[in-house]
Amino acid sequence: MEEITLFDVNAQENVFELSSYQNGSKYWLASELAKMLEYENYKTFSKNIGKAISVCASLSIDVSDHFRPLTNSSGDYKLDRFACFLIVMNSDIKKPNVAKAQVYFAALADTIAEIRAEQIERIEIRQEVSEKINSLNSVAKNHGVDNYANFSNAGYMGMYNMGLDQLKEIKGVEKKATLFDYMGKRELAANLFRLSETEANVQNNHIFGQKNLENTAKEVGRRVRNIMIENDGIKPELLARQKHIKDVKKEIKSIEKDYKKRDKISKN
């Protein structure tokens, strides 16, 4: 008798598929998915659910279509296949079952897109960068900045040893384009850290005035640059340009459509 595996796209049956429920379409329970992915603590696993919901919302997809909270439960959800996919891609890759599940979900989609966990995380971090820019600009305004372009450019000068226009030229990005949309996960995370630390420095050290804030932004950027170079010797301006974030979102949306077709139950 053939062994029933947990996640195996080549097997006729696997534990994940056998664990589904049916009510108009297939769904899985988050608490049961957590056990399949080797999470002993559901509270820890819930953080992955939160990240997945955040990514879903940033894709302009109705979260309630995919994540349905169970009433009278301690944070459990009914999840469709797409929700399971997003959660798996936001889970700990060091867990063997998570690694297997990521391969399994990627293989299921009919789309030719090759979606990796890093691309899912990239969407989430890109959203956080946008929110942090708004927050930092608000703080900068209250601390005396009136030329936001110069203030922002000072941060780039520190982190990249060049201004934004020159950096776009090196990266092969059009002048009118938003550079963050072409950054990979690591570069986005580094910039998020830079923006966050600039804001913290300005507030905690009570820094005021256009020039003083520019100096702070440049100094924080330089520190982030040094950390990145110390880690692997690669200068941040040499990190490769990635495909536009909008293209990644389109590919993920196509996976959502594929999964819906796969799990729709005929009413006949």
Summary of the structure (lengths in Angstrom):
residues: 268
radius of gyration: 21.9
end to end distance: 33.3
largest distance: 74.9
contacts: 788
relative contact order: 0.12
helix: 63%
strand: 6%
